[in-house]
């Protein structure tokens, strides 16, 4: 886990202009770490070793569409919020993404910066809450296991 605790956003779009615009906006308005890729295959490799809070993907890309990419992102980082950004206003694509990758949000191009920022901030909060919950459940499981061991030892001592 990186020592940089700032919220992190990963953007994948085959159009460099879209990436440049979103990255510049987020860097201007926030202190988020922003990573971006024009090729989803490179982003998949990045996600294996670099935790992110939100993954934003274009829908129409060569080689791998946004739903396919977000499915791979979900495999390596299930807690990350997944956002589909597309100029291809296709409700079937949105429904497919919601069902297949538990899509957090679907945004259409051109986007409103204020709406985009709200979605990213909400996605970050969601991802962090899920991670915190996972950690608390793990702590409770560990405490439960310890209590069972203590109980077993106490029963053996008194029987």
C-alpha positions in Angstrom: 0.0 0.0 0.0 1.5 3.4 -1.0 2.4 5.8 1.8 0.5 8.5 -0.1 -3.0 8.5 1.5 -4.5 11.0 -0.9 -7.6 9.7 -2.7 -6.7 8.2 -6.1 -8.5 8.2 -9.4 -7.6 6.2 -12.5 -8.9 7.4 -15.9 -8.9 5.2 -19.0 -9.9 6.7 -22.4 -8.5 6.2 -25.8 -8.9 9.9 -26.5 -5.9 11.8 -25.1 -7.9 15.1 -25.1 -10.5 13.6 -22.7 -7.8 12.3 -20.4 -6.0 15.7 -20.5 -9.2 17.6 -19.7 -10.2 15.3 -16.8 -6.8 15.1 -15.3 -6.3 18.9 -15.5 -9.7 19.5 -13.9 -9.1 17.1 -11.1 -5.6 18.4 -10.4 -6.9 22.0 -10.4 -9.9 21.3 -8.2 -8.5 18.6 -5.8 -5.4 17.1 -4.3 -6.3 13.6 -5.7 -3.6 11.4 -7.2 -4.7 11.0 -10.8 -3.4 8.2 -13.1 -4.4 8.0 -16.7 -4.0 5.6 -19.6 -5.1 5.6 -23.2 -4.8 1.8 -23.4 -6.9 -0.3 -21.0 -4.4 -3.2 -21.1 -1.7 -0.9 -19.5 -4.3 0.2 -16.8 -5.0 -3.4 -16.0 -1.3 -4.0 -15.3 -1.2 -0.8 -13.2 -4.2 -1.9 -11.1 -2.6 -5.1 -10.0 -0.1 -3.3 -7.7 -1.5 0.2 -7.2 -4.7 0.7 -5.1 -7.1 3.3 -6.4 -10.4 4.6 -5.0 -12.2 5.3 -8.3 -11.8 3.8 -11.8 -13.2 5.9 -14.7 -13.4 4.3 -18.1 -14.6 5.3 -21.5 -17.0 2.8 -23.1 -15.9 2.7 -26.7 -12.3 1.8 -27.0 -10.4 -0.4 -29.4 -9.3 -3.9 -28.3 -11.3 -3.8 -25.0 -14.5 -1.9 -24.3 -15.2 -0.1 -21.0 -17.3 -2.9 -19.5 -14.6 -5.5 -20.2 -11.9 -3.2 -18.7 -14.1 -2.5 -15.6 -14.6 -6.2 -15.2 -10.8 -6.7 -15.0 -10.5 -3.7 -12.7 -13.2 -5.3 -10.4 -11.1 -8.5 -10.3 -8.0 -6.8 -9.0 -9.7 -4.1 -6.9 -13.3 -5.0 -6.0 -13.6 -2.1 -3.5 -12.8 0.6 -6.1 -15.9 2.5 -7.4 -16.3 2.0 -11.1 -17.6 4.8 -13.4 -18.4 4.5 -17.1 -18.0 7.7 -19.1 -19.2 7.6 -22.7 -20.4 9.7 -25.6 -22.2 6.6 -26.7 -25.6 7.1 -25.0 -26.7 3.5 -25.0 -28.9 2.4 -22.2 -28.1 -1.3 -22.9 -24.4 -0.6 -22.3 -25.3 1.0 -19.0 -27.5 -1.9 -18.0 -24.8 -4.4 -19.0 -22.2 -2.5 -17.0 -24.5 -2.2 -13.9 -25.1 -5.9 -14.0 -21.7 -7.2 -14.9 -19.4 -4.9 -13.0 -21.6 -3.4 -10.3 -21.2 0.0 -11.9 -21.2 2.9 -9.4 -22.1 5.6 -11.9 -22.7 6.1 -15.6 -21.9 9.6 -17.1 -22.4 10.8 -20.6 -20.0 13.0 -22.6 -19.9 15.9 -22.7 -19.9 15.9 -18.9 -20.5 18.7 -16.4 -17.4 19.2 -14.4 -19.4 19.8 -11.2 -21.3 16.5 -11.7 -18.1 14.7 -12.5 -16.5 15.9 -9.4 -19.4 15.0 -7.2 -19.4 11.5 -8.7 -15.7 11.1 -8.1 -16.0 12.4 -4.5 -18.9 10.1 -3.8 -17.0 7.2 -5.3 -14.0 7.8 -3.2 -16.1 8.0 0.0 -17.8 4.7 -1.0 -14.5 2.9 -1.7 -13.0 4.0 1.6 -16.1 3.0 3.6 -16.1 -0.4 2.0 -12.4 -0.8 2.8 -13.0 0.3 6.4 -15.9 -2.1 6.7 -13.8 -5.0 5.3 -11.1 -4.2 7.8 -13.5 -4.1 10.7 -15.1 -7.4 9.7 -11.6 -8.9 9.6 -10.8 -7.5 13.0 -14.1 -9.0 14.4 -13.3 -12.4 12.7 -9.9 -12.4 14.3 -11.3 -11.4 17.7 -13.9 -14.2 17.4 -11.2 -16.7 16.6 -9.2 -15.6 19.6 -12.2 -15.8 21.9 -13.0 -19.4 20.7 -9.4 -20.4 21.4 -9.5 -18.9 24.9 -12.9 -20.5 25.5 -11.5 -23.9 24.4 -8.5 -23.5 26.8 -10.7 -22.5 29.7 -13.0 -25.5 29.1 -10.0 -27.9 29.0 -8.6 -26.3 32.2 -11.8 -26.8 34.2 -12.9 -30.2 32.8 
